[in-house]
Amino acid sequence: MQYSIGVEYGLHCLVYLIDIPPDSTIGIKELSYFQGVSETYLSKIFGKLSKAGIVRSVPGVKGGYRLAKSPDEISFWDVVEAVEGPQPIFHCKNIKDNSLLYRDKEETDCSSRSSSCTINLVMLQAEETMRDYLRGKTLSWLNDELDRVLPNQSRTETRSYFAKSFT
């Protein structure tokens, strides 16, 4: 299992949106320049985040993006699901149906939790445990954690870089 780097770019950029003044925005141009990634690529990520209701797009010359809800209400899982989509990690292929004992039976469906496929049930439970963990980590938590682990100068310079957009 591997999430695309878009999830990481999304989370980083969303943290920058936390500290902007109310009714202000940050443009894709500033975000992409700061992150060292193309505007086109970041626009695609922000399109998905916007569609998921995580950010709000503000059109116009002074337009850009801002959080659509409180950073306490935006979890890592919200971002993962917005960027990657809701597809499960494990896809049971019903290979047990190929075994001698099941070849002629009609009642084989691994897509439900009532399935008799133990492997599928374990994988579904593991995915749900991971989702629950990621749901417990919010943008507010990430922002606080970055304040704790990064040098104060780094955080100050980052905030100053984006504050230039508002003056």
N, C-alpha and C positions, 0 to 999 in steps of 0.2 A: 504494500500500500504506500502510495506517495501522493501528497497533495502538491499541486502546482505552486510555483513561486508566486503566483498571483495572490494566493492567500496571505503570504508574508507581506507583499507589497500593500495589500489591502489593509492589514492590521497596522502596519507602520503609518500609513497615510491617515487612517482614522484617528490614531493617537494625536496627530498634528491638529486635527479638527477640534479636539476637545477644548483647547485653550483660546479659541478665537472668540472675539466679542460677540454678543448676541446680534443677530441680523447681519453678521459679516460672513464672508465666504473665502475660500481659498481656491484658486484656479488650478486646473490640471497642469498648466504650463509651469507654475511654481512647484507643484508637487513632483512633477516628472523631472524637472531640473534638479531639485534637491535629492531625489532618489537615484538619479542617473539612469532613467529608463525613458523610453519614448512616450510622447504624449498619446499616440495612438494606442499603445498597449495599456497604459493607465486608464485611458478613456473607456476601454472595453471593460476593465475591472470595475470602474465606477458606474458604468451602465448597469452592470449586474447588481452592485450594491444599492443603486437607486431603485431598481425594479423590486428589490427585496425590502425596500422601506428603511434601509439603514442610513442612507444619505439622501439629501434633497438637493436637486439641481436648481440653481438660480440663473436664468438666462440674462444676457446683456453684457455690456462692456465691463462692468464691475462684477459680473457674475462669477459663478464657481460652484463649490459644494460646501455644505455644512451638514452636521449630523441631523438626522430626522427625528431622533429621540435621544433621551439621556444616555450617557455612556454607561450608566448602571444597567441599562436595559439592552445593551448590545453585547452578546456573548461571542466568544471565539467560534462556537458552533454556528451562530447566525452568519458569520463571515464565511466560514468554510462552506456552508450550504449555499450561500448566495454565489460564491465564486465557482465552486465545483459542481453544484447541482445536488439533488437529493438522492442520487443513486447509492445503493448499498455497496459496501466494499466487497463482500463475498457474494458470489452468484452460484448457488447450488445448481449443479448440472444433472442431478438425479442419476449419478453414475451407478448407484446401487441397483437401479432398474436393469442394468446390464448383467447382473449376477444371475446365476442359475435359478435361485429361489424366487426372484421377482420378475423374470422375463414375461411371464404370462399373466401377471396381475394388473388390474386396471387402476387401483387406488394408490397411486404414488404421486405425491405433490409436495415438494420441499419448500414451496413458497409461503407456507403458513407456519405459525408457531405451534400448531397442533401436529405438525409433521412428525413422523417417527424417525426421521433422519437425525441422529445424534450430532453428527458433524455440523449440519446446518444450524441446529439449535444452539450449539456452543458458539458458533461464529456470530449468529444473531445477537446472542447475549453479550459477547465481547464488544461488538459494534455499539450496542446500546450503552454499555459501561463507558466506552470512550466518548460517546456523544454527551452523556451526563456530565462527565468530567469537563469537557469543553464548554458545556452550558454554564458551568460554575465559574468560569473565568470570563470576566467582563472587560470592556475597554477601561473602565475606572480602575479595576484591579491592575491592568497592564500599565496604565499611566503611573499609578503609585509605585509599582514594582520598578519601572524604569527610573523614577526619581530616586529609588533606593539603591539601584545597582550601577547606574551610570554616573560619571563624574558630573557634578553640579554645573561646571562650565559647559559641558556638552549640551545639557538640557537647556541652559540659558541661551546659548548660541542658536539652538534649533528654534526656540520660541521667538528669539529676536529676528531670525530670518523670515519667519512667517508673519510677524507683527508688521514688517515693512509693507505688507499688502494692505494694511488698514489705515496707513497714515497719508 
